[in-house]
Amino acid sequence: MSLSGLRVVEFAGLAPGPFAGLILADNGASVIRVDKPGSVSTDVLCRGKRSVAINPKIPSGREALKKLISSADILIDPFRPGVMERLGLGPEVFLGNGAQQGLNRRLIYARIVGFPRTGPQKDMAGHDINYIALSGALAMLPGFDKPAFPLNLLADFAGGGLICALGILLALIQRGKTGRGQVVNADMVSGAQYVAAFPLIHSLIPVSPLFGNERGKNVLDGGAPYYDVYICKDGRYMSIGCLEPQFFKVFIETFLDALPKGFDPLHGWRPTPQTQTDRGEWPKLRTFLTDGFKTDTRDYWATVFQGTDACALPVLTPTEAQSSTIPGSPFPLVHPQVAGSEATQPPSDQSDSFFLTSGQHTREILRELKFTETEIRQLATDGASGDNGASLIRSVHKL
């Protein structure tokens, strides 16, 4: 696979860091997650990863992590600014600083934070909803009386983890030219803005037909009745996205043919293919579609539009959509697919669980780093690894 042979050290975090690590693992990299000893992880983005539990606040633990990071190609830092420096594991330790020789000058040191590092919020706490609020994207999202936020997809995963993974790949290409690593800085406010470049730029164009200044009145923000979600008779939903006139024509003609005989919610008014371009008729069209979809179930409408160019498709539940994943696996397919690469299957020891047990590979990884049994025992005694080192001491005593 594309990243086979690369070692990644991912410090345990939430959402964006683990997602960046997952992308690398799914494409062949060996990813080691660094957990706190005794911690319980709720991270489900752990396919193909291993866990080492080491405490960097204890001197022997910090030195062990320096050895691990010195052997790595990539480090993923998910902490707020300054945390890794205070732990004695900042980028200058490995990449060097001026005349100072670093421990690993080929290291790609990737950092994900919420706010821009030079902005007024750089030291503040925040989450996805706060980051997209500052990006300008939240103000443009659909919603009846206020913008609706898209779970934590836009900043955490698109603007955070995915953008960070892209930066890592770009840095690897650059390292192939120079032989040197570098710091990759990703913040989720800027990342969300970059992902939202299309609507943000359109919002600045006075005559843009897609995104104007008034939210909820435009084609893609819920203003157009032919680009929306409708409730069906059984409480499930259909998505409609027939933007182009030829697709709207197919949609409306197919929809009218499938309605019950005598359906007439607007007392004689019925939409035509020309209704799409008449904004004055949009309120009537929305009422007609709203009432029409409620005449039958989602699966009925899905069957009606199946195989057409109406751009009308059922809204699947997560369970229904799972049928497109790897057989027998709860994980989505690795994407994009690179020709010649096989989709990654979950490791056998994780096939029955979404979670990776904190520290379950500690001893295995330490031995890969050429730690002696005496050194492993000392880490355990120091409380720098495992649950106060008890499990490691037991494993050593069994040798």
C-alpha positions, -999 to +999 in steps of 0.1 A: +000+000+000+010+036-006+022+043+030+036+009+039+069+011+059+060+045+075+057+047+113+032+072+128+030+082+164-004+095+172-010+110+206-045+101+218-071+128+212-106+134+200-120+133+164-096+151+141-063+136+153-076+100+153-091+106+119-059+118+104-042+087+119-069+065+105-064+078+070-027+070+073-033+035+088-059+027+061-032+033+035-006+011+050+012+032+077+020+016+110+002+038+135+010+037+172-014+056+195+001+070+227-024+067+256-022+077+292-015+047+315-047+035+331-069+056+307-101+043+291-104+053+254-137+060+237-119+064+203-136+044+176-113+055+148-087+029+157-088+005+128-053-008+121-036+010+150-018-002+181-017+014+215+012+021+238+005+035+273+034+058+285+033+088+308+055+116+294+054+135+327+076+108+343+113+112+332+117+075+321+084+077+302+095+109+284+128+093+274+109+062+261+086+085+240+117+103+226+130+070+215+097+061+199+093+094+181+129+093+170+121+061+151+090+076+135+083+093+102+052+112+114+039+126+147+003+137+152-001+163+180-038+169+189-032+191+219-037+228+225-007+250+218+023+246+241+013+212+256+040+192+238+066+218+245+058+216+283+062+179+281+096+183+266+085+168+233+081+199+211+091+199+174+125+215+181+136+185+201+133+163+170+137+187+141+164+209+157+164+246+162+192+267+145+225+252+155+208+226+177+208+191+162+174+174+165+168+137+173+149+130+141+153+157+114+132+136+089+101+138+112+069+152+099+055+169+130+017+175+124-002+197+147-040+201+148-055+229+169-090+246+169-082+282+164-054+299+143-022+299+163-017+336+159-053+347+165-070+361+196-087+328+204-055+307+202-055+298+239-092+293+243-112+261+245-136+253+217-153+226+196-165+221+161-195+244+164-173+272+176-147+267+148-173+268+120-189+298+137-157+318+132-151+304+097-182+320+083-196+287+072-221+283+100-239+315+091-246+301+057-261+267+067-298+260+064-322+263+094-356+277+100-349+304+127-311+298+131-283+280+113-283+242+118-248+227+124-238+195+105-229+173+136-191+178+140-183+169+104-172+202+089-144+213+113-134+182+132-132+158+102-132+178+069-113+209+081-093+192+108-084+155+103-086+154+065-068+186+059-041+175+084-037+142+066-033+162+033-006+184+049+012+153+061+012+138+026+025+171+011+052+172+037+062+136+028+066+146-008+087+176+002+108+153+024+115+131-006+131+161-023+150+176+006+155+147+031+141+170+059+110+169+079+089+199+089+060+211+110+025+208+095+001+233+112-036+227+108-063+247+126-100+239+122-112+274+117-090+279+087-095+243+076-133+247+076-130+280+057-109+262+031-133+233+027-161+259+024-143+280-002-170+275-028-200+289-008-179+315+009-166+330-023-201+329-039-214+348-009-191+377-018-204+378-054-234+403-055-252+385-083-245+349-072-276+327-078-264+301-053-256+320-021-269+355-013-267+375+018-300+363+032-297+328+046-325+303+037-335+322+005-310+307-019-307+275-040-284+255-018-294+266+017-329+254+019-345+282-001-352+262-032-380+236-028-363+214-054-332+210-032-344+199+001-355+169+023-391+158+025-410+137+051-429+107+038-460+090+051-440+067+073-420+095+089-389+087+068-373+110+043-365+116+006-338+139-006-344+160-037-315+177-056-327+183-091-309+216-098-305+213-135-337+220-156-335+187-174-334+168-141-362+189-126-383+181-156-378+144-150-385+148-113-417+167-116-432+146-144-423+114-125-437+128-093-470+139-108-475+105-124-469+087-091-493+107-070-527+093-060-556+101-084-574+133-072-545+147-053-551+184-054-538+203-023-538+237-040-572+235-057-562+231-092-526+244-092-500+219-103-463+224-110-448+223-145-411+220-156-412+258-159-421+263-122-384+258-112-373+292-125-403+311-111-393+321-076-428+335-070-442+300-074-417+284-050-440+286-019-467+267-038-442+242-051-429+235-016-465+230-003-473+207-032-441+186-027-446+185+011-481+172+009-473+149-021-445+130-004-468+124+026-492+104+005-469+073+006-439+058+022-402+065+016-396+031+000-425+037-024-410+070-035-375+054-037-389+028-061-407+054-081-375+074-088-352+044-090-332+044-123-343+079-133-324+112-135-347+129-111-320+133-084-344+120-059-331+094-034-340+080+000-324+092+031-308+060+045-303+054+082-268+046+094-278+009+097-292+009+061-262+026+047-239+000+064-247-024+036-221-006+015-193-012+039-168-041+041-188-074+045-189-083+082-173-050+093-189-019+109-163+003+093-169+024+062-148+014+031-114+030+028-117+058+003-104+069-022-095+036-037-061+036-053-057+012-082-038-019-070-046-014-034-070-035-015-096-022+010-082-024+045-099-050+067-101-044+105-073-062+123-084-096+136-080-085+173-104-056+167-130-074+146-155-076+175-149-042+190-150-006+179-123+002+206-086-002+210-077-011+246-053+015+260-018+002+263-026-033+249+006-033+227+029-015+251+053-043+258+053-054+221+062-019+210+089-014+236+105-046+225+105-034+189+124-003+201+150-027+216+142-020+252+156-047+274+134-066+299+152-047+327+143-014+311+107-025+305+105-035+342+119-001+353+093+018+332+066-003+350+082+003+384+084+040+377+047+041+369+056+054+334+038+026+316+006+005+319-017+006+349+010+016+375+031-009+356+014-039+372+005-057+340+039-052+326+056-065+357+034-096+356+042-102+319+080-098+326+078-122+355+063-148+333+093-149+310 
